[in-house]
Amino acid sequence: MDEFKFIESITPNYYRQSSLMKGIGDDAAVVRPESGLEIVTAVDTMVEDVHFSLKTMKPYHIGYRVLGANISDLAAMGSNPAYYMVSIVIPSHWSDNQLKEIYRGMSDHAKKYRMDLIGGDTVSGNQLVVTVTVFGFVPNGRSRLRSHAREGDIVFVTGHLGDSAYGLHLLFGEKYSSDGAQYFTKRHQLPEPRVHFAEKLQMLNRLCLNDISDGIASEANEVAEASNVEIHLDYHLLPIRDELKEFPFDQQNEWVLSGGEDFELIGTVAEKDWPVVQDAAHSTNTKVTKVGYVKKEGQNSQVYLHAQQEKQILRKTGYVHKQ
């Protein structure tokens, strides 16, 4: 299949978003946002054998996951997903059917949020590379920035931590036939961003969100640095499934603190607004857990992990430095 036939095969027959004036078919797409909305955009690139492998994923999973990673960025900004663009470098050993499965995975994920594919590019190369750019809308002044954490805030996370890393461990170990194991492998292959939960929080004037793509150790440090605050986390409050607790503590720590790719959200919110977060979690069937608090001490922007009556510095890598 040549490039033009391939583009024709993935071109949508209709638009889901009323603000889309022109999608695929011209030199560029044309969008007309509604009044009172700001545009949020993000881009992510995934490379074969670096970010994904056919040893642990089918082509369908690759498409579903690469779009999911971008949608999670939109959720972390509090925005509603609207459009996506795909640029793909195609090596000769990838078949047309495999490529169609990648796009089918993206299309199925996009349908959940009424997203439209509005463009992209295809070129030949030695290694499969998929770059996705997403666009979303958020009400004016409601973007959820990492710099929005304040002293006295409650720190919370959605879902469970370490699920995706443990799922990858199972996939490499080829021990994923049981129903319980399939839950974790699905968490790795088919992530579900917290879009609806974040949307329910758009009423709040101030809220800090960050998606957990590189592990909570990294994401908490990003918030602390951007807001110039201390983040204090209680390890015993972190939501960890029992299956992970069966492993040695160091292994459990690695998955939970720096395993990443759970695409959950870490956030901070004023204590008076915590009930709003709980209501949003309940209405969207989202698990949410209070895991710490924000403190302001001079110009310090550290993350501290409290465990077994000790307070230790938590580095971005998940490394715990004893004071």
C-alpha positions as CSV (number, residue, x, y, z in Angstrom):
1,M,0.0,0.0,0.0
2,D,1.4,3.4,-1.0
3,E,1.3,6.4,1.3
4,F,-1.8,8.0,-0.3
5,K,-3.8,4.8,-0.2
6,F,-2.8,4.3,3.5
7,I,-3.9,7.8,4.4
8,E,-7.2,7.2,2.6
9,S,-7.7,4.0,4.6
10,I,-7.4,5.8,8.0
11,T,-9.3,9.0,7.1
12,P,-12.5,9.3,9.2
13,N,-15.8,9.5,7.4
14,Y,-17.2,12.1,9.7
15,Y,-16.2,14.5,12.5
16,R,-17.2,14.1,16.2
17,Q,-16.2,17.6,17.3
18,S,-18.5,20.5,16.1
19,S,-15.5,22.9,16.4
20,L,-13.6,21.1,13.6
21,M,-14.1,23.0,10.3
22,K,-11.7,20.9,8.2
23,G,-9.7,17.8,9.1
24,I,-7.7,15.5,6.9
25,G,-7.5,16.4,3.2
26,D,-5.9,19.9,3.0
27,D,-2.5,21.3,4.0
28,A,-3.6,21.8,7.5
29,A,-6.7,21.3,9.7
30,V,-9.0,24.2,10.6
31,V,-10.5,24.5,14.1
32,R,-12.9,27.1,15.5
33,P,-12.9,26.9,19.4
34,E,-16.0,28.0,21.3
35,S,-15.9,31.2,23.2
36,G,-14.6,30.9,26.7
37,L,-12.3,28.0,26.0
38,E,-8.5,27.7,25.9
39,I,-6.6,25.2,23.7
40,V,-4.4,22.7,25.5
41,T,-1.9,20.7,23.4
42,A,0.7,18.0,24.1
43,V,2.9,15.8,22.0
44,D,4.6,12.4,22.8
45,T,6.9,10.2,20.8
46,M,7.3,6.4,21.3
47,V,10.0,4.4,19.6
48,E,10.0,0.6,19.0
49,D,12.2,-1.3,21.4
50,V,12.6,1.8,23.6
51,H,9.1,2.6,24.7
52,F,7.3,-0.5,23.4
53,S,8.1,-4.0,22.1
54,L,6.1,-6.6,20.1
55,K,7.3,-9.0,22.7
56,T,4.9,-7.5,25.2
57,M,2.4,-5.7,23.0
58,K,0.3,-6.3,19.9
59,P,0.2,-3.5,17.3
60,Y,-3.4,-2.6,18.6
61,H,-2.0,-2.1,22.1
62,I,0.7,0.2,20.8
63,G,-1.8,2.5,19.2
64,Y,-4.2,2.5,22.2
65,R,-1.3,3.2,24.6
66,V,0.5,5.9,22.7
67,L,-2.7,7.9,22.4
68,G,-3.6,7.1,26.0
69,A,-0.3,8.6,27.2
70,N,-1.2,11.9,25.4
71,I,-4.8,11.9,26.6
72,S,-3.4,11.5,30.2
73,D,-1.4,14.7,29.7
74,L,-4.7,16.5,28.7
75,A,-6.4,15.1,31.8
76,A,-3.6,16.4,34.0
77,M,-4.2,19.9,32.6
78,G,-7.9,19.5,33.3
79,S,-8.9,19.7,29.6
80,N,-11.4,17.8,27.5
81,P,-9.7,15.9,24.6
82,A,-10.8,16.9,21.1
83,Y,-8.3,16.1,18.3
84,Y,-5.2,14.2,17.6
85,M,-2.6,14.1,14.9
86,V,-0.2,11.1,14.1
87,S,3.2,11.1,12.5
88,I,4.7,7.7,11.9
89,V,8.0,6.4,10.7
90,I,7.4,3.0,9.0
91,P,10.1,0.4,8.6
92,S,9.8,-2.0,5.7
93,H,9.3,-5.1,7.9
94,W,6.0,-3.8,9.3
95,S,3.0,-5.0,7.3
96,D,0.0,-3.0,6.2
97,N,-2.2,-5.0,8.6
98,Q,0.1,-4.3,11.6
99,L,0.0,-0.5,10.8
100,K,-3.8,-0.6,10.5
101,E,-4.0,-2.3,13.9
102,I,-2.0,0.6,15.4
103,Y,-4.4,3.1,14.0
104,R,-7.4,0.9,15.1
105,G,-6.1,1.0,18.6
106,M,-5.8,4.8,18.5
107,S,-9.3,5.1,16.9
108,D,-10.9,2.9,19.5
109,H,-9.4,4.9,22.3
110,A,-10.3,8.2,20.6
111,K,-13.9,7.2,20.4
112,K,-14.2,7.1,24.2
113,Y,-13.6,10.9,24.2
114,R,-15.2,11.8,20.9
115,M,-11.7,12.8,19.5
116,D,-11.2,13.4,15.8
117,L,-8.0,12.4,13.8
118,I,-7.2,15.6,12.0
119,G,-3.9,15.0,10.3
120,G,-0.3,13.7,10.5
121,D,2.5,12.4,8.3
122,T,4.0,9.0,7.2
123,V,7.6,8.5,6.2
124,S,9.8,5.4,5.7
125,G,12.6,4.6,8.1
126,N,14.6,1.9,9.9
127,Q,12.6,1.8,13.1
128,L,9.0,2.3,14.0
129,V,8.4,5.7,15.6
130,V,5.0,7.0,16.5
131,T,4.5,10.6,17.4
132,V,1.1,11.8,18.5
133,T,0.0,15.4,19.1
134,V,-3.3,16.0,21.0
135,F,-5.5,19.0,21.4
136,G,-8.1,19.7,24.1
137,F,-10.2,22.5,25.5
138,V,-10.4,23.8,29.0
139,P,-12.5,26.7,30.4
140,N,-10.6,30.0,30.6
141,G,-8.4,30.0,33.7
142,R,-9.0,26.4,34.6
143,S,-5.7,24.8,33.3
144,R,-4.2,22.7,36.1
145,L,-0.6,23.7,36.4
146,R,2.2,22.1,38.4
147,S,2.8,25.5,39.9
148,H,-0.6,25.6,41.6
149,A,0.3,23.7,44.8
150,R,0.1,25.7,48.0
151,E,1.0,25.2,51.7
152,G,-1.7,23.2,53.5
153,D,-2.9,21.4,50.4
154,I,-3.9,17.8,50.6
155,V,-1.9,15.6,48.2
156,F,-3.9,12.8,46.5
157,V,-3.5,10.2,43.8
158,T,-6.0,8.3,41.7
159,G,-6.1,4.6,41.2
160,H,-3.3,2.3,42.3
161,L,0.4,2.8,41.9
162,G,2.8,0.2,40.3
163,D,0.2,-1.7,38.4
164,S,1.7,-1.0,35.0
165,A,5.3,-1.8,36.0
166,Y,4.1,-5.1,37.6
167,G,2.1,-5.9,34.5
168,L,5.2,-5.4,32.3
169,H,7.1,-7.7,34.7
170,L,4.5,-10.4,34.2
171,L,4.6,-9.9,30.4
172,F,8.3,-10.4,30.3
173,G,8.0,-13.4,32.6
174,E,5.3,-15.0,30.5
175,K,3.3,-15.7,33.6
176,Y,0.1,-13.9,32.8
177,S,-2.5,-16.6,32.2
178,S,-4.6,-16.1,35.4
179,D,-7.4,-13.6,35.6
180,G,-5.5,-11.6,38.3
181,A,-2.4,-11.4,36.1
182,Q,-4.4,-10.3,33.1
183,Y,-5.7,-7.3,35.1
184,F,-2.1,-6.0,35.5
185,T,-1.1,-6.7,31.9
186,K,-4.1,-4.8,30.7
187,R,-3.1,-1.9,32.9
188,H,0.2,-1.8,31.0
189,Q,-1.2,-2.4,27.5
190,L,-4.5,-0.5,27.7
191,P,-4.2,2.4,30.1
192,E,-7.3,4.5,30.9
193,P,-6.6,8.1,31.6
194,R,-8.5,10.0,34.2
195,V,-10.3,12.4,31.9
196,H,-13.8,12.3,33.4
197,F,-12.5,12.7,36.9
198,A,-10.4,15.8,36.0
199,E,-13.4,17.2,34.1
200,K,-15.6,17.0,37.2
201,L,-13.1,19.2,39.0
202,Q,-13.3,22.1,36.5
203,M,-15.4,24.0,39.0
204,L,-12.5,24.5,41.3
205,N,-10.6,27.8,41.1
206,R,-7.3,26.3,42.0
207,L,-6.1,22.7,41.6
208,C,-2.7,21.2,40.8
209,L,-2.5,18.0,38.7
210,N,0.3,16.0,37.2
211,D,0.0,12.7,35.4
212,I,2.0,9.7,36.7
213,S,3.9,8.7,33.6
214,D,7.4,8.4,35.1
215,G,6.4,7.3,38.7
216,I,5.2,9.2,41.6
217,A,8.7,10.1,42.8
218,S,9.3,12.0,39.6
219,E,5.9,13.6,39.3
220,A,5.8,14.7,43.0
221,N,9.3,16.3,42.5
222,E,8.0,18.2,39.4
223,V,5.2,19.7,41.5
224,A,7.5,20.6,44.4
225,E,9.9,22.3,42.0
226,A,7.3,24.2,40.0
227,S,5.4,25.4,43.1
228,N,8.5,25.9,45.3
229,V,7.0,23.8,48.1
230,E,7.7,20.7,50.1
231,I,5.7,17.6,49.3
232,H,5.3,15.1,52.1
233,L,4.2,11.6,51.2
234,D,3.2,8.8,53.6
235,Y,4.4,5.5,52.1
236,H,1.8,3.6,54.1
237,L,-1.0,5.6,52.5
238,L,0.0,5.0,48.9
239,P,-2.6,2.8,47.2
240,I,-0.8,-0.4,46.4
241,R,-2.4,-3.7,45.4
242,D,-1.8,-6.7,47.6
243,E,-0.2,-8.7,44.8
244,L,2.7,-6.2,44.7
245,K,3.2,-6.4,48.5
246,E,4.1,-10.1,48.1
247,F,7.4,-9.1,46.6
248,P,10.6,-7.9,48.4
249,F,10.3,-4.4,49.7
250,D,13.0,-3.0,47.3
251,Q,11.2,-4.5,44.3
252,Q,7.9,-3.1,45.5
253,N,9.4,0.3,46.0
254,E,10.8,0.4,42.4
255,W,7.4,-0.4,40.9
256,V,5.4,1.9,43.1
257,L,7.8,4.9,43.3
258,S,9.4,4.9,39.9
259,G,7.8,2.2,37.7
260,G,5.7,4.8,35.9
261,E,3.2,4.4,33.0
262,D,0.2,4.0,35.3
263,F,-1.1,7.2,33.8
264,E,-2.9,8.0,37.1
265,L,-3.0,11.5,38.5
266,I,-1.2,13.1,41.5
267,G,-2.8,16.3,42.7
268,T,-2.9,18.9,45.4
269,V,-6.0,20.7,46.6
270,A,-7.0,23.0,49.4
271,E,-8.4,21.1,52.4
272,K,-11.7,22.9,52.1
273,D,-12.1,21.6,48.5
274,W,-11.2,18.0,49.4
275,P,-14.9,17.0,49.5
276,V,-15.3,18.2,45.9
277,V,-12.5,15.8,44.9
278,Q,-14.1,12.9,46.7
279,D,-17.5,13.7,45.0
280,A,-15.8,13.7,41.6
281,A,-14.2,10.4,42.4
282,H,-17.5,8.9,43.5
283,S,-19.4,10.2,40.4
284,T,-16.8,8.8,38.0
285,N,-16.1,5.5,39.8
286,T,-12.5,6.6,40.4
287,K,-10.5,5.5,43.4
288,V,-8.9,8.6,45.1
289,T,-6.5,8.4,48.1
290,K,-5.1,11.1,50.3
291,V,-1.4,10.4,50.5
292,G,0.2,13.5,52.0
293,Y,0.3,17.2,52.4
294,V,2.1,20.3,51.1
295,K,4.3,22.4,53.3
296,K,6.2,25.7,52.7
297,E,9.6,26.1,54.3
298,G,11.7,28.9,52.9
299,Q,12.9,28.1,49.4
300,N,12.9,24.3,49.9
301,S,11.3,22.3,47.1
302,Q,12.0,18.7,48.3
303,V,9.8,15.7,48.4
304,Y,9.9,13.8,51.6
305,L,8.8,10.2,52.1
306,H,7.5,9.2,55.5
307,A,7.8,5.5,56.3
308,Q,8.3,3.5,59.5
309,Q,8.5,6.7,61.6
310,E,11.4,8.0,59.4
311,K,11.4,11.0,57.1
312,Q,13.6,10.7,54.0
313,I,14.2,12.7,50.8
314,L,12.6,11.1,47.8
315,R,14.6,11.7,44.6
316,K,13.0,11.8,41.1
317,T,14.4,8.4,40.4
318,G,12.6,6.9,43.4
319,Y,15.9,6.8,45.3
320,V,15.4,7.4,48.9
321,H,18.1,9.5,50.5
322,K,18.4,9.2,54.3
323,Q,18.9,12.4,56.2
